[in-house]
Amino acid sequence: MNIPSNLKYTKTDEWFDPATGAMGLTDYAQGQLSDIVFVEIVTSVGEQTAPGKAIASVESVKAAAETYASASGKVVAVNEE
């Protein structure tokens, strides 16, 4: 499992990079979901976000899960890949 020490982590398995403002789902959570088949970004550029606000929905062959913002701020970019 990849656990970079420069990132901050939430109890709901999201990470936050204080240096860049990037957020994402931890390797652990991705492993628990297994084969991810679809990700829907539910926030858009210019939108304000806050800790606990849903920013993405992740679907796998096993389950679906929400990904929540781990910090407050304005969304300046979204990884659409």
MARVEXTI-802764 format. One record per residue: residue number from 1; chain; y, x, z of N, C-alpha, C in turn. Coordinates in pm, 1 decimal, decimal comma, always signed. Last residue first. Example, Ala and Ser with C-alpha at 12.3 -4.5 7.8 and 13.67 -1.06 7.14 Angstrom:
BEGIN
REC     k   c       n.py       n.px       n.pz      ca.py      ca.px      ca.pz       c.py       c.px       c.pz
REC     2   A     -225,0    +1285,0     +708,0     -106,0    +1367,0     +714,0       +3,0    +1290,0     +787,0
REC     1   A     -569,0    +1319,0     +780,0     -450,0    +1230,0     +780,0     -330,0    +1320,0     +780,0
% end
This chain:
BEGIN
REC     k   c       n.py       n.px       n.pz      ca.py      ca.px      ca.pz       c.py       c.px       c.pz
REC    81   A    +1245,8     -957,2    -1658,7    +1116,1     -913,6    -1710,4    +1010,8     -968,4    -1621,3
REC    80   A    +1486,3    -1011,1    -1543,3    +1422,9    -1119,1    -1617,5    +1290,4    -1079,9    -1680,9
REC    79   A    +1641,5     -947,5    -1260,8    +1539,5     -883,2    -1345,4    +1462,3     -993,8    -1414,9
REC    78   A    +1982,5    -1010,6    -1239,9    +1849,3    -1064,2    -1217,5    +1755,0     -994,1    -1313,1
REC    77   A    +2291,9     -931,2    -1074,8    +2194,7     -911,1    -1181,7    +2061,1     -970,3    -1139,7
REC    76   A    +2449,3    -1018,0     -867,9    +2517,3     -952,4     -980,7    +2423,3     -925,1    -1097,0
REC    75   A    +2495,9    -1256,2     -626,2    +2396,7    -1205,9     -721,8    +2472,3    -1146,8     -841,0
REC    74   A    +2657,1    -1179,3     -326,9    +2671,5    -1240,0     -458,6    +2569,8    -1175,8     -553,3
REC    73   A    +2506,1    -1222,6       +2,1    +2584,9    -1156,8     -101,1    +2590,7    -1236,9     -228,4
REC    72   A    +2277,1    -1146,6     +266,9    +2382,4    -1229,0     +207,5    +2452,5    -1151,2      +98,3
REC    71   A    +1921,6    -1081,6     +241,7    +2058,4    -1044,6     +279,1    +2155,4    -1142,5     +213,8
REC    70   A    +1686,7    -1167,3     +142,8    +1679,3    -1093,2     +268,8    +1816,4    -1046,6     +315,5
REC    69   A    +1582,0    -1471,0       -2,0    +1681,4    -1364,2       +6,7    +1670,8    -1298,1     +142,8
REC    68   A    +1230,9    -1531,3      -58,0    +1359,3    -1563,3       +2,7    +1452,4    -1443,0       +4,4
REC    67   A     +998,0    -1677,7     -264,7    +1054,2    -1550,3     -223,2    +1195,4    -1579,7     -176,0
REC    66   A     +724,0    -1901,4     -221,6     +866,8    -1878,8     -241,8     +899,7    -1736,9     -198,3
REC    65   A     +410,8    -1927,5     -392,3     +491,2    -1891,2     -275,6     +637,0    -1875,2     -315,4
REC    64   A      +84,3    -2046,6     -465,3     +224,9    -2034,6     -503,7     +304,0    -2004,5     -377,4
REC    63   A     -245,8    -1903,7     -524,5     -146,0    -1983,1     -453,0       -9,1    -1969,6     -517,7
REC    62   A     -434,9    -1778,7     -696,3     -475,2    -1825,9     -564,3     -377,0    -1924,9     -502,0
REC    61   A     -315,2    -1693,7     -924,3     -435,9    -1773,8     -941,9     -481,7    -1834,1     -809,1
REC    60   A      +33,6    -1747,1     -842,7      -83,0    -1664,1     -871,6     -202,4    -1755,1     -894,6
REC    59   A     +385,4    -1759,0     -861,2     +257,6    -1828,9     -871,7     +147,8    -1729,9     -907,4
REC    58   A     +688,5    -1764,0     -691,6     +583,2    -1678,9     -745,9     +452,5    -1757,3     -745,8
REC    57   A    +1027,5    -1820,5     -718,0     +898,9    -1883,6     -691,7     +793,3    -1800,5     -763,1
REC    56   A    +1331,4    -1703,2     -564,4    +1228,2    -1701,0     -668,2    +1104,7    -1776,7     -620,1
REC    55   A    +1503,9    -1752,7     -360,5    +1559,9    -1688,4     -479,7    +1459,2    -1683,2     -594,4
REC    54   A    +1588,0    -1952,6      -84,6    +1489,6    -1924,4     -189,6    +1559,1    -1863,9     -311,0
REC    53   A    +1739,7    -1807,2     +197,2    +1756,5    -1895,0      +81,2    +1655,8    -1855,2      -26,4
REC    52   A    +1711,5    -1613,1     +390,5    +1628,7    -1732,2     +401,6    +1642,3    -1829,4     +286,2
REC    51   A    +2043,8    -1497,6     +376,4    +1907,3    -1476,5     +425,4    +1832,2    -1608,5     +442,9
REC    50   A    +2206,2    -1616,1      +76,9    +2206,5    -1590,7     +220,9    +2062,8    -1569,6     +266,0
REC    49   A    +2417,5    -1594,3     -213,2    +2288,2    -1611,1     -147,8    +2302,2    -1574,6       -0,2
REC    48   A    +2607,4    -1721,6     -483,3    +2604,7    -1664,4     -348,7    +2466,8    -1689,8     -289,2
REC    47   A    +2590,1    -1643,1     -833,2    +2559,0    -1731,7     -721,1    +2563,7    -1655,0     -588,9
REC    46   A    +2609,7    -1453,7    -1029,8    +2733,0    -1516,6     -981,9    +2713,5    -1606,3     -861,4
REC    45   A    +2301,0    -1523,6    -1177,6    +2411,7    -1428,8    -1163,7    +2538,6    -1505,9    -1126,7
REC    44   A    +2090,2    -1749,6     -987,5    +2148,7    -1696,2    -1109,7    +2264,7    -1602,9    -1078,6
REC    43   A    +1763,9    -1839,0     -870,3    +1903,8    -1808,0     -844,9    +1960,5    -1746,6     -971,6
REC    42   A    +1500,2    -1856,5     -924,4    +1570,8    -1982,2     -899,7    +1715,6    -1960,7     -857,2
REC    41   A    +1271,3    -1723,4    -1140,9    +1390,4    -1687,8    -1064,1    +1472,2    -1815,7    -1048,4
REC    40   A     +932,7    -1746,9    -1133,6    +1052,0    -1819,5    -1174,2    +1166,6    -1778,4    -1082,9
REC    39   A     +645,3    -1595,4    -1251,4     +755,4    -1582,6    -1156,3     +874,5    -1657,5    -1213,0
REC    38   A     +292,4    -1602,9    -1287,5     +422,8    -1656,7    -1325,8     +523,2    -1632,7    -1213,6
REC    37   A      +64,5    -1477,7    -1197,6      +65,5    -1525,4    -1336,4     +202,8    -1574,4    -1381,5
REC    36   A      -81,2    -1234,0    -1000,1      +39,8    -1312,6    -1022,8      +46,5    -1348,7    -1170,5
REC    35   A     -369,7    -1206,1     -836,6     -321,2    -1198,6     -974,5     -201,8    -1291,4     -995,7
REC    34   A     -273,9    -1192,8     -498,8     -371,1    -1150,9     -599,6     -306,5    -1147,4     -737,4
REC    33   A     -135,3    -1242,1     -270,3     -132,8    -1345,2     -373,4     -236,1    -1318,4     -481,7
REC    32   A     -175,6    -1002,4     -138,3     -232,3    -1124,2      -80,6     -235,8    -1238,1     -182,4
REC    31   A      -29,3     -828,4     -302,3     -173,6     -812,2     -289,9     -241,2     -936,4     -234,3
REC    30   A     +228,3     -921,2     -253,9     +175,0     -927,4     -389,2      +23,0     -914,7     -387,8
REC    29   A     +247,9     -858,0      +18,0     +250,9     -998,4      -24,5     +194,8    -1014,0     -165,0
REC    28   A     +235,5     -573,1       -1,2     +138,4     -648,2      +79,2     +132,6     -793,4      +31,8
REC    27   A     +459,9     -509,5     -151,0     +327,9     -483,8     -208,4     +220,9     -563,5     -134,8
REC    26   A     +714,4     -768,2     -112,7     +642,0     -647,3      -72,8     +508,6     -633,7     -145,4
REC    25   A     +957,0     -870,8     -342,4     +839,3     -910,0     -266,5     +757,2     -785,3     -236,8
REC    24   A    +1311,2     -784,8     -322,7    +1184,9     -813,6     -388,6    +1076,7     -852,4     -290,8
REC    23   A    +1643,4     -672,6     -405,8    +1550,3     -744,6     -319,3    +1421,3     -769,0     -395,0
REC    22   A    +1916,2     -439,0     -406,0    +1798,7     -498,5     -469,9    +1708,8     -564,4     -365,6
REC    21   A    +2123,2     -299,0     -300,1    +2129,1     -444,3     -286,7    +2010,6     -515,0     -350,5
REC    20   A    +2122,0      -22,7     -288,8    +2147,7      -86,8     -417,9    +2167,9     -237,9     -408,8
REC    19   A    +2090,8      +50,8      -21,1    +2167,7     +138,7     -110,0    +2206,9      +69,0     -240,8
REC    18   A    +1922,5     -133,6     +101,1    +2063,8     -131,1     +138,9    +2149,8      -46,2      +44,5
REC    17   A    +1687,9     -326,0      -36,1    +1733,6     -187,0      -47,5    +1882,5     -183,4      -17,0
REC    16   A    +1448,5     -530,7     +111,4    +1588,9     -517,8      +72,7    +1623,6     -370,0      +70,2
REC    15   A    +1156,3     -744,2      +76,7    +1222,1     -618,1     +107,7    +1364,6     -619,9      +55,5
REC    14   A     +949,0     -994,9     +233,2    +1043,2     -952,0     +131,6    +1102,3     -818,3     +173,6
REC    13   A     +775,2    -1102,9     +433,6     +726,1    -1011,2     +330,5     +818,4     -988,4     +211,1
REC    12   A     +882,8    -1234,8     +646,0     +819,5    -1317,5     +542,3     +786,8    -1235,3     +417,4
REC    11   A    +1016,1    -1058,0     +800,7     +888,7    -1107,0     +854,0     +813,5    -1190,8     +751,1
REC    10   A    +1148,1     -801,1     +581,5    +1157,1     -925,8     +657,4    +1018,6     -963,2     +710,4
REC     9   A    +1268,6     -459,6     +574,3    +1165,5     -560,1     +549,9    +1186,2     -684,0     +636,5
REC     8   A    +1445,2     -211,3     +392,5    +1439,8     -298,8     +509,7    +1344,7     -413,0     +474,9
REC     7   A    +1369,3     +119,3     +266,5    +1388,1      -24,2     +251,7    +1383,8      -94,5     +386,4
REC     6   A    +1299,8     +378,9     +307,4    +1442,0     +351,9     +287,5    +1471,8     +203,0     +273,2
REC     5   A    +1025,1     +402,9     +316,0    +1096,4     +398,9     +444,0    +1244,9     +368,3     +427,9
REC     4   A     +801,0     +210,5     +118,7     +911,1     +307,1     +123,0     +992,6     +291,9     +251,7
REC     3   A     +495,1     +154,0     +102,8     +592,5     +110,0     +202,7     +705,2     +213,4     +211,4
REC     2   A     +222,1      +53,8      -80,0     +345,6     +129,3      -92,0     +449,0      +72,7       +4,6
REC     1   A     -116,9      +85,0       +0,0       +0,0       +0,0       +0,0     +123,7      +89,9       +0,0
% end
